[in-house]
């Protein structure tokens, strides 16, 4: 197998590509192949392996986030005379369906109005909502109450005739977002542009360009810049749909100690959250977990500094030296992150030895050719349906790390880190997939 891998890596197209690879048998610890195993390279989303392992180890696979609805007022007939507080501790899936749960439960109890404000209490984390420049949903801010991943969905469809305005809708509709629709119907191909701008406590989304008549339409996702104001606006909108009017404004402050609990929502178990993290490779979820880890270990408010410190200490307990890697975020989006193939296979091996953590960790990794970020890869490859691995992709970086069963049923841990100076990413996939197929076809039988 080693000679075959060397042959793949000898391709002239990889001459200037920095490569770090390691393949280890989990049966006996034998290193079956290694090339620059200790070389520190940019991991892209392979950094989420570090986040997932540390968070699972410290928080536990059965942990559940809690989101509470409380009031500082009284219940008088069918009204709550006071403020409604929504207090969160970092649930990564505070989505429309969950908000409907709160609205439905209150509506079922007969409530039709709240005389005060809807107040978002996200003080379990710090209020550092800064993200890299841009408005893409994959760099959304992190907050302890984060509606719909702190992003908005837009649907753009053609109008009824050429020259007419395009139809633009947001989901869920809310007063936080103002739409400026400059898009028209017409042309032979779509030239739609969607730009989000901050405007004080609200956001403006400008839609421009054209969309062909009779087309199916487009969907776009954009981040928002003010998590508590956005969450409050979404809550207010959904409550109104269920017949509950909130008379006041949207607030942002801590819940008073005297407030009474109305409802409590428990998230899915933590191992299932990790499954979503690894399958969708959601950067916001990764950094949300880092802040949750920091608050869990060192107390609120959770911060990136606390969370990264906790993650590094957790990984140190697995025998990984803190100086052997650089971790500056939980997602791998930052190009300053550095890991090695040796580090990744060490984590994979250590997780496989812990029968409390391993089932959830194993289940979290996408199956080659079938789900998550690997759904469209390994399609006509012998590793399809066999390899479980996390991929990573940013400009000039293609990484893959996980587990591969051999033809004999022996389980291997592997890590492939490719950093390309020419900025190639998808062009590197085929080399990794060929090596993955070799691992699955490997046999010790003569």
C-alpha positions in Angstrom: 0.0 0.0 0.0 2.8 2.4 0.8 4.3 2.2 -2.7 0.9 2.8 -4.2 0.3 5.9 -2.0 3.8 7.2 -2.9 2.9 6.7 -6.6 -0.3 8.8 -6.2 1.6 11.6 -4.4 4.4 11.6 -7.1 2.0 13.2 -9.6 3.6 16.3 -11.1 0.5 18.3 -10.3 1.3 17.9 -6.6 4.9 19.0 -7.0 4.5 22.3 -5.0 1.7 21.2 -2.8 2.5 20.8 0.9 1.3 17.4 2.1 1.0 15.8 5.5 -0.3 12.2 5.7 -0.5 9.6 8.4 -2.3 6.2 8.4 -2.4 4.2 11.7 -3.9 0.8 12.5 -6.2 1.0 15.5 -5.7 -2.7 16.0 -2.1 -2.6 17.0 -1.0 1.1 16.6 1.2 0.2 13.6 1.9 3.2 11.3 1.1 1.9 7.8 2.1 5.1 6.0 3.5 8.5 6.9 4.6 11.5 5.0 5.4 14.8 6.8 3.3 13.5 9.7 4.4 16.2 12.1 4.3 19.1 9.7 2.0 21.8 10.8 -0.5 22.8 8.0 -3.7 24.7 7.7 -6.5 22.3 8.6 -9.6 24.2 7.4 -12.6 22.4 8.8 -10.5 19.5 10.1 -10.1 21.8 13.1 -13.7 20.8 14.0 -12.3 17.4 14.9 -10.4 19.1 17.8 -13.5 21.1 18.8 -15.8 18.0 18.7 -13.4 15.8 20.7 -12.7 18.4 23.4 -16.4 19.4 23.7 -17.6 15.8 23.9 -14.9 15.0 26.5 -15.6 18.0 28.7 -19.4 18.4 28.3 -20.5 14.8 27.7 -22.5 13.2 25.0 -25.8 13.3 26.8 -25.7 17.0 27.9 -28.6 19.2 26.8 -28.8 22.9 26.3 -31.6 24.7 28.1 -33.6 27.7 26.7 -36.1 29.2 29.1 -39.1 31.6 28.8 -39.6 33.6 32.0 -41.6 36.7 33.1 -41.1 39.4 35.7 -44.9 40.1 35.6 -48.1 38.6 36.6 -50.6 36.4 34.8 -54.0 38.2 34.5 -56.6 36.3 32.5 -55.2 35.7 29.1 -52.4 38.2 29.4 -48.9 38.3 30.8 -48.6 41.8 32.4 -44.9 42.3 32.2 -41.8 41.3 30.2 -41.1 38.0 28.5 -37.5 36.9 28.9 -35.8 34.4 26.7 -32.7 33.0 28.4 -30.3 30.7 26.6 -27.1 28.9 27.3 -25.9 28.4 23.8 -28.4 26.0 22.1 -27.1 25.7 18.5 -30.5 24.9 17.2 -32.7 27.8 18.4 -34.5 27.7 15.1 -38.0 28.6 13.9 -39.5 25.3 14.9 -38.2 25.7 18.4 -39.6 29.2 18.7 -43.0 27.9 17.5 -42.8 25.5 20.4 -42.7 28.4 22.9 -45.5 30.2 21.0 -47.7 27.1 20.7 -47.3 26.2 24.4 -48.3 29.7 25.5 -51.2 29.8 23.0 -52.4 26.4 24.2 -52.5 27.8 27.7 -54.8 30.6 26.5 -52.4 33.5 26.4 -53.2 36.2 23.7 -50.9 39.0 24.8 -47.8 40.2 26.6 -48.0 43.8 27.8 -44.3 44.3 28.2 -41.2 43.7 26.1 -39.6 40.6 24.7 -36.2 40.6 26.2 -33.3 38.4 25.0 -30.9 37.3 27.8 -27.8 35.9 26.0 -25.4 36.8 28.9 -24.3 33.2 29.3 -21.8 34.2 26.6 -19.9 37.4 26.1 -21.3 39.9 23.7 -18.5 39.8 21.2 -20.4 39.4 18.0 -17.5 40.2 15.8 -16.9 38.0 12.7 -14.6 38.2 9.7 -15.7 40.8 7.1 -18.6 39.9 4.9 -22.2 38.9 5.2 -22.1 35.2 4.4 -24.0 32.9 6.7 -21.0 30.7 7.2 -19.3 33.5 9.2 -22.4 34.3 11.4 -21.8 35.8 14.9 -22.0 33.6 18.0 -24.4 34.2 20.8 -26.0 32.3 23.7 -29.5 33.0 22.1 -28.9 32.5 18.4 -32.1 32.4 16.2 -31.7 30.3 13.1 -27.9 30.2 13.3 -27.9 34.0 13.4 -28.7 34.1 9.7 -31.7 34.8 7.4 -33.1 32.9 4.5 -34.2 34.8 1.3 -36.2 33.4 -1.5 -36.0 35.3 -4.9 -38.5 34.4 -7.6 -39.3 36.0 -11.0 -42.2 38.3 -11.3 -45.2 37.8 -13.6 -43.6 39.4 -16.7 -40.4 40.6 -18.1 -39.4 43.9 -16.6 -41.5 43.4 -13.5 -39.9 43.4 -10.0 -38.6 40.1 -8.8 -40.5 38.6 -5.8 -38.4 38.6 -2.6 -39.4 36.9 0.7 -37.6 36.3 3.9 -38.1 33.4 6.3 -39.2 34.0 8.9 -40.6 37.5 8.2 -39.6 39.9 10.9 -39.2 43.6 11.6 -35.4 43.4 12.1 -34.8 43.0 8.4 -35.7 45.7 5.8 -35.6 44.5 2.2 -34.7 46.9 -0.6 -35.7 45.1 -3.8 -34.0 46.4 -6.9 -34.1 43.1 -8.7 -36.1 42.7 -12.0 -37.5 39.9 -14.0 -35.8 39.1 -17.4 -32.6 38.0 -19.1 -31.4 34.5 -20.0 -29.5 33.8 -16.8 -29.6 35.0 -13.2 -27.5 37.9 -12.1 -29.0 38.2 -8.6 -26.9 39.9 -6.0 -27.7 39.9 -2.3 -25.9 42.2 0.1 -26.6 42.7 3.8 -25.8 46.0 5.5 -26.0 46.9 9.2 -28.2 49.9 10.0 -28.1 50.7 13.7 -29.9 48.0 15.6 -31.4 46.6 12.3 -30.2 45.2 9.0 -30.9 46.1 5.4 -30.7 43.5 2.6 -30.3 44.9 -0.9 -31.4 42.5 -3.7 -30.4 43.6 -7.2 -29.8 42.1 -10.7 -32.1 40.1 -12.8 -33.8 36.6 -12.7 -35.2 34.9 -15.8 -38.9 34.7 -16.3 -40.2 31.2 -15.7 -37.2 30.2 -13.6 -37.4 28.2 -10.4 -36.0 31.0 -8.3 -33.1 31.2 -6.0 -32.4 30.9 -2.3 -29.8 32.9 -0.5 -28.5 32.9 3.1 -27.0 35.9 4.9 -25.6 36.5 8.4 -27.1 39.1 10.7 -25.1 41.6 12.7 -27.1 42.0 15.9 -28.1 38.6 17.4 -30.4 39.7 20.3 -32.3 42.2 18.2 -32.8 39.6 15.5 -33.8 36.9 17.9 -36.4 39.2 19.5 -37.8 40.2 16.2 -38.2 36.6 15.1 -39.9 35.7 18.4 -42.3 38.7 18.1 -43.2 37.7 14.5 -43.8 34.0 15.3 -45.8 34.8 18.5 -48.0 37.1 16.4 -48.7 34.3 14.0 -50.0 32.2 16.9 -52.2 35.0 18.1 -50.0 36.3 20.9 -49.4 40.1 20.7 -46.3 41.6 22.3 -47.1 45.2 23.1 -43.6 46.4 24.0 -40.3 46.5 22.2 -37.3 44.2 21.9 -34.9 44.4 24.8 -31.5 43.0 25.7 -30.6 42.5 29.3 -30.2 39.9 32.0 -33.2 38.1 33.5 -34.0 39.4 37.0 -33.6 36.8 39.8 -37.2 37.2 40.7 -38.5 36.2 37.3 -40.8 33.1 37.2 -40.3 30.3 34.7 -43.0 29.8 32.2 -41.4 27.2 29.8 -38.2 25.4 29.4 -36.9 23.7 26.3 -34.2 21.0 26.3 -32.1 20.6 23.2 -31.2 17.4 21.5 -28.4 15.5 23.2 -24.9 16.8 22.7 -23.8 13.8 20.6 -26.5 14.7 18.1 -25.3 18.3 18.1 -21.8 17.1 17.3 -23.4 15.0 14.4 -24.9 18.2 13.0 -21.6 20.1 13.4 -19.6 17.5 11.5 -22.1 16.8 8.8 -23.0 20.4 8.0 -19.5 21.7 8.9 -21.3 24.8 10.3 -18.7 27.4 11.5 -21.1 29.2 13.7 -22.0 25.9 15.6 -18.3 25.2 16.1 -17.5 28.5 17.6 -20.8 28.4 19.6 -19.5 25.1 21.1 -16.2 26.7 22.0 -17.9 29.4 24.0 -20.2 26.9 25.6 -17.1 24.8 26.5 -15.5 27.9 28.1 -18.6 28.7 30.1 -19.0 25.1 31.2 -15.4 24.8 32.5 -14.7 28.3 33.7 -18.1 29.8 34.3 -20.2 32.4 32.4 -19.7 34.4 30.4 -18.3 32.0 27.8 -15.8 33.5 25.5 -13.4 32.3 22.7 -10.5 32.8 25.0 -12.0 30.7 27.8 -13.2 28.1 25.3 -9.9 27.7 23.4 -8.1 27.4 26.7 -10.5 24.7 27.8 -10.2 22.9 24.5 -6.4 22.9 24.6 -6.4 21.6 28.2 -8.9 18.8 27.2 -6.7 17.8 24.3 -3.6 17.8 26.5 -5.3 15.2 28.7 -5.3 13.0 25.6 -1.5 13.3 25.4 -1.4 16.1 22.9 1.2 18.8 23.7 -0.3 22.3 23.5 2.8 23.5 21.6 2.2 20.9 18.9 -0.7 22.8 17.3 -2.2 26.3 16.8 -5.9 26.7 17.5 -7.4 30.2 17.1 -11.0 29.3 16.5 -13.3 26.3 16.7 -14.2 26.1 13.1 -11.0 26.1 11.1 -12.1 29.2 9.1 -9.1 31.2 10.3 -6.0 30.5 8.3 -3.8 30.9 11.3 -4.9 27.5 12.6 -2.2 24.8 12.3 -2.4 21.1 12.9 -0.5 18.0 11.8 -1.6 14.6 10.5 0.1 13.1 13.5 -2.1 15.2 15.9 -5.3 14.3 14.0 -4.7 10.5 14.0 -3.8 10.7 17.7 -7.2 12.3 18.5 -8.9 9.7 16.3 -7.1 6.9 18.0 -7.8 8.2 21.5 -11.5 8.7 20.8 -11.7 5.2 19.5 -10.5 3.9 22.9 -13.2 5.6 24.9 -16.4 3.6 24.7 -18.4 6.5 26.3 -17.4 9.1 23.7 -16.6 7.0 20.7 -20.2 6.0 19.6 -21.2 9.6 19.3 -17.9 10.7 17.7 -18.0 7.9 15.2 -21.6 8.6 14.3 -20.9 12.3 13.8 -18.5 11.7 10.9 -20.0 11.9 7.4 -20.2 8.7 5.4 -18.2 8.8 2.1 -20.5 9.3 -0.9 -23.6 9.3 1.2 -24.1 12.2 3.7 -23.0 15.6 4.8 -20.0 17.2 3.2 -18.9 13.9 1.7 -22.3 13.2 0.0 -20.9 14.2 -3.4 -17.5 12.7 -3.0 -16.3 9.1 -3.5 -19.3 8.5 -5.8 -17.6 5.9 -8.0 -15.0 4.8 -5.5 -14.5 1.7 -3.5 -14.5 3.7 -0.3 -18.1 4.8 -0.8 -20.2 3.9 2.2 -17.2 2.7 4.1 -15.1 5.7 5.1 -16.3 8.0 7.9 -14.4 11.3 7.8 -14.4 15.0 8.2 -13.4 17.1 5.2 -12.0 20.6 5.2 -12.0 23.1 2.4 -10.9 26.7 2.1 -9.0 28.4 -0.7 -5.8 26.4 -1.3 -6.6 23.8 1.4 -8.2 20.4 1.1 -8.1 18.1 4.1 -9.7 14.8 5.1 -9.4 12.8 8.4 -11.3 9.9 9.8 -11.6 6.1 9.8 -11.4 3.5 7.0 -12.1 -0.2 7.4 -9.8 -2.5 5.4 -10.8 -5.5 3.4 -10.0 -7.6 6.4 -12.2 -5.5 8.7 -9.2 -3.8 10.4 -10.0 -0.2 11.3 -7.5 2.5 10.3 -7.3 6.1 11.4 -6.0 8.5 8.7 -5.4 12.2 8.1 -4.7 13.8 4.7 -3.6 17.5 4.8 -3.0 19.3 1.5 -2.0 22.9 1.3 -1.7 24.2 -2.2 0.2 27.5 -3.0 -1.8 28.0 -6.2 -5.1 28.1 -4.4 -6.5 24.8 -5.6 -9.0 22.9 -3.5 -11.4 20.7 -5.4 -8.7 19.6 -7.8 -7.0 17.9 -4.9 -10.0 15.8 -3.9 -9.3 13.0 -6.4 -5.9 12.2 -4.9 -7.3 11.9 -1.4 -10.1 9.7 -2.7 -7.7 7.4 -4.5 -5.8 7.0 -1.3 -9.0 6.4 0.7 -9.9 3.6 -1.7 -6.5 2.0 -1.2 -7.0 2.0 2.5 -10.4 0.2 2.1 -8.8 -2.3 -0.2 -5.9 -3.0 2.0 -5.4 -6.6 3.2 -2.8 -8.4 5.2 -3.7 -11.7 3.5 -1.1 -12.9 1.0 
